[in-house]
Amino acid sequence: MATERFSISMPSEVRDRIREHAADAGLDVSTFLTIAAQAQMDQQDRVRRIFRPFEEARAEAEENAGTGTWAGDEIELTRDERAEVAAILGRPSRDEAAA
């Protein structure tokens, strides 16, 4: 992999802290920053993967807005889930009301 150089600007206090932490880790600043940036990108990628289904459902809901079709219409809550929702909303569940 080719190595490229680029510069970044930051307050001197941050630069000094980076140098200190890199030295404590036994790394040069470039390696330290590369590892830190890669860790941050990996975390963001994991978050994106986790939230992708929700983002897709939101996009579908926006696309279907006003059409009478709702994203998630095919989802059926269990009896316990319906009771939990009803408790949160402060009203009897349809199962309780039917009893």
Short mmCIF file of the C-alpha atoms (twelve columns), coordinates in Angstrom:
data_MODEL
# 
_entry.id   MODEL 
# 
loop_
_atom_site.group_PDB 
_atom_site.id 
_atom_site.type_symbol 
_atom_site.label_atom_id 
_atom_site.label_alt_id 
_atom_site.label_comp_id 
_atom_site.label_asym_id 
_atom_site.label_seq_id 
_atom_site.Cartn_x 
_atom_site.Cartn_y 
_atom_site.Cartn_z 
_atom_site.pdbx_PDB_model_num 
ATOM 1  C CA . MET A 1  0.000   0.000   0.000  1 
ATOM 2  C CA . ALA A 2  1.371   3.396   -0.976 1 
ATOM 3  C CA . THR A 3  1.930   5.868   1.814  1 
ATOM 4  C CA . GLU A 4  0.807   9.424   1.271  1 
ATOM 5  C CA . ARG A 5  1.459   12.495  3.299  1 
ATOM 6  C CA . PHE A 6  -1.076  15.139  4.293  1 
ATOM 7  C CA . SER A 7  -1.133  17.793  6.931  1 
ATOM 8  C CA . ILE A 8  -3.726  18.614  9.547  1 
ATOM 9  C CA . SER A 9  -4.189  21.681  11.678 1 
ATOM 10 C CA . MET A 10 -5.050  21.612  15.361 1 
ATOM 11 C CA . PRO A 11 -4.510  23.606  18.517 1 
ATOM 12 C CA . SER A 12 -1.042  23.193  19.995 1 
ATOM 13 C CA . GLU A 13 -2.511  21.708  23.188 1 
ATOM 14 C CA . VAL A 14 -4.071  18.887  21.193 1 
ATOM 15 C CA . ARG A 15 -0.862  18.342  19.226 1 
ATOM 16 C CA . ASP A 16 1.112   18.115  22.476 1 
ATOM 17 C CA . ARG A 17 -1.339  15.592  23.940 1 
ATOM 18 C CA . ILE A 18 -1.139  13.483  20.802 1 
ATOM 19 C CA . ARG A 19 2.638   13.478  20.937 1 
ATOM 20 C CA . GLU A 20 2.545   12.514  24.616 1 
ATOM 21 C CA . HIS A 21 0.080   9.677   24.087 1 
ATOM 22 C CA . ALA A 22 1.935   8.411   21.026 1 
ATOM 23 C CA . ALA A 23 5.181   8.347   22.999 1 
ATOM 24 C CA . ASP A 24 3.487   6.546   25.891 1 
ATOM 25 C CA . ALA A 25 2.280   3.922   23.403 1 
ATOM 26 C CA . GLY A 26 5.764   3.622   21.913 1 
ATOM 27 C CA . LEU A 27 4.554   4.884   18.535 1 
ATOM 28 C CA . ASP A 28 5.443   7.730   16.243 1 
ATOM 29 C CA . VAL A 29 2.701   10.348  15.774 1 
ATOM 30 C CA . SER A 30 1.806   9.187   12.257 1 
ATOM 31 C CA . THR A 31 1.284   5.591   13.346 1 
ATOM 32 C CA . PHE A 32 -0.626  6.674   16.442 1 
ATOM 33 C CA . LEU A 33 -2.990  8.887   14.442 1 
ATOM 34 C CA . THR A 34 -3.438  6.253   11.738 1 
ATOM 35 C CA . ILE A 35 -4.411  3.622   14.331 1 
ATOM 36 C CA . ALA A 36 -6.773  6.065   16.074 1 
ATOM 37 C CA . ALA A 37 -8.413  7.101   12.808 1 
ATOM 38 C CA . GLN A 38 -8.819  3.478   11.708 1 
ATOM 39 C CA . ALA A 39 -10.426 2.569   15.038 1 
ATOM 40 C CA . GLN A 40 -12.868 5.474   14.686 1 
ATOM 41 C CA . MET A 41 -13.739 4.519   11.111 1 
ATOM 42 C CA . ASP A 42 -14.266 0.869   12.130 1 
ATOM 43 C CA . GLN A 43 -16.630 1.994   14.884 1 
ATOM 44 C CA . GLN A 44 -18.587 4.210   12.493 1 
ATOM 45 C CA . ASP A 45 -18.829 1.346   9.998  1 
ATOM 46 C CA . ARG A 46 -20.242 -0.936  12.732 1 
ATOM 47 C CA . VAL A 47 -22.805 1.702   13.715 1 
ATOM 48 C CA . ARG A 48 -23.810 2.184   10.076 1 
ATOM 49 C CA . ARG A 49 -24.285 -1.587  9.658  1 
ATOM 50 C CA . ILE A 50 -26.412 -1.773  12.806 1 
ATOM 51 C CA . PHE A 51 -28.622 1.172   11.863 1 
ATOM 52 C CA . ARG A 52 -28.884 0.404   8.119  1 
ATOM 53 C CA . PRO A 53 -32.220 -1.467  8.474  1 
ATOM 54 C CA . PHE A 54 -33.691 1.442   10.412 1 
ATOM 55 C CA . GLU A 55 -32.451 3.966   7.862  1 
ATOM 56 C CA . GLU A 56 -33.922 1.858   5.065  1 
ATOM 57 C CA . ALA A 57 -37.271 1.648   6.906  1 
ATOM 58 C CA . ARG A 58 -37.241 5.420   7.430  1 
ATOM 59 C CA . ALA A 59 -36.496 5.992   3.741  1 
ATOM 60 C CA . GLU A 60 -39.299 3.601   2.796  1 
ATOM 61 C CA . ALA A 61 -41.684 5.394   5.159  1 
ATOM 62 C CA . GLU A 62 -40.793 8.748   3.635  1 
ATOM 63 C CA . GLU A 63 -41.233 7.338   0.150  1 
ATOM 64 C CA . ASN A 64 -44.649 5.914   1.068  1 
ATOM 65 C CA . ALA A 65 -45.803 8.969   2.985  1 
ATOM 66 C CA . GLY A 66 -49.341 9.785   1.988  1 
ATOM 67 C CA . THR A 67 -49.850 6.541   0.078  1 
ATOM 68 C CA . GLY A 68 -51.613 4.698   2.888  1 
ATOM 69 C CA . THR A 69 -48.735 2.225   3.073  1 
ATOM 70 C CA . TRP A 70 -46.656 2.217   6.230  1 
ATOM 71 C CA . ALA A 71 -43.204 0.773   6.644  1 
ATOM 72 C CA . GLY A 72 -43.518 -2.031  9.141  1 
ATOM 73 C CA . ASP A 73 -47.189 -2.859  8.411  1 
ATOM 74 C CA . GLU A 74 -46.157 -6.491  8.170  1 
ATOM 75 C CA . ILE A 75 -44.794 -6.457  11.738 1 
ATOM 76 C CA . GLU A 76 -47.132 -8.071  14.255 1 
ATOM 77 C CA . LEU A 77 -46.451 -7.408  17.923 1 
ATOM 78 C CA . THR A 78 -46.705 -10.222 20.416 1 
ATOM 79 C CA . ARG A 79 -49.247 -10.054 23.221 1 
ATOM 80 C CA . ASP A 80 -46.507 -9.030  25.685 1 
ATOM 81 C CA . GLU A 81 -45.247 -6.334  23.323 1 
ATOM 82 C CA . ARG A 82 -48.772 -4.950  22.885 1 
ATOM 83 C CA . ALA A 83 -49.191 -4.873  26.669 1 
ATOM 84 C CA . GLU A 84 -45.862 -3.052  27.037 1 
ATOM 85 C CA . VAL A 85 -46.852 -0.443  24.452 1 
ATOM 86 C CA . ALA A 86 -50.232 0.010   26.133 1 
ATOM 87 C CA . ALA A 87 -48.554 0.468   29.518 1 
ATOM 88 C CA . ILE A 88 -46.232 3.090   28.076 1 
ATOM 89 C CA . LEU A 89 -49.197 4.895   26.525 1 
ATOM 90 C CA . GLY A 90 -51.162 4.572   29.773 1 
ATOM 91 C CA . ARG A 91 -54.159 2.749   28.355 1 
ATOM 92 C CA . PRO A 92 -55.438 -0.831  28.353 1 
ATOM 93 C CA . SER A 93 -54.144 -3.074  25.590 1 
ATOM 94 C CA . ARG A 94 -56.605 -4.408  23.035 1 
ATOM 95 C CA . ASP A 95 -56.162 -7.809  24.698 1 
ATOM 96 C CA . GLU A 96 -57.187 -6.357  28.078 1 
ATOM 97 C CA . ALA A 97 -60.064 -4.423  26.532 1 
ATOM 98 C CA . ALA A 98 -61.369 -7.592  24.851 1 
ATOM 99 C CA . ALA A 99 -61.328 -9.520  28.135 1 
# 
